Amino acid sequence: MAVLLMPSDGFNAYQIEQLSKQFAKVAHENPKRAKKFLNQQGTKLKTATKRVARRKVKKRTGGYLDSIKRGKYYTYGGKETHSIRVYSGAKHAHLIENGHVIVSHGVEVGFREGKHVFADAKREFEPKFVDAIEDFLDEVATEVEK
């Protein structure tokens, strides 16, 4: 589980590492439950990303909003890292995200700055995600105690 946070969020790398290890342990013991949790969080991130895209991309963009999707749950790195991704399947998504050169009649006339939709959605969603992980781990811990 890779989560990057800004220093102003009140978390440090050690806390994130501990949450990641705890989640990996719970996911190893309850794989179906961990998969369900990450799928739910991925859906919430997709919704947040679409909300940011609607706010930042005012012009009609050829199906860009409809192309934002949630991927499947997967593990890598010896089953220690559990992930789910949100992505855009649109062929022109990278142009909206990162910006592009404007060309008119074969002449470069300017540069359109990127909207950075996914980066902004990630930044907005991270505190909610960390809170959700803590709640999930607390819930699992209380069930183990019973």
Buried (B, 14 or more C-beta within 10 A) or exposed (E): BEBEBEEEEEBEEEEBEEBBEBBBBBBEEBBEBBBEBBBEBBEBBBBBBBEBBEEBBEEEBEBBBEBBBBEEBEBEEEEBBBBBEBBBEBEBBEBBBEBBEEEEEEEEEEEEEBBBBBEBBBBBBBBEBBEBBBEBBEEBEEEEEE
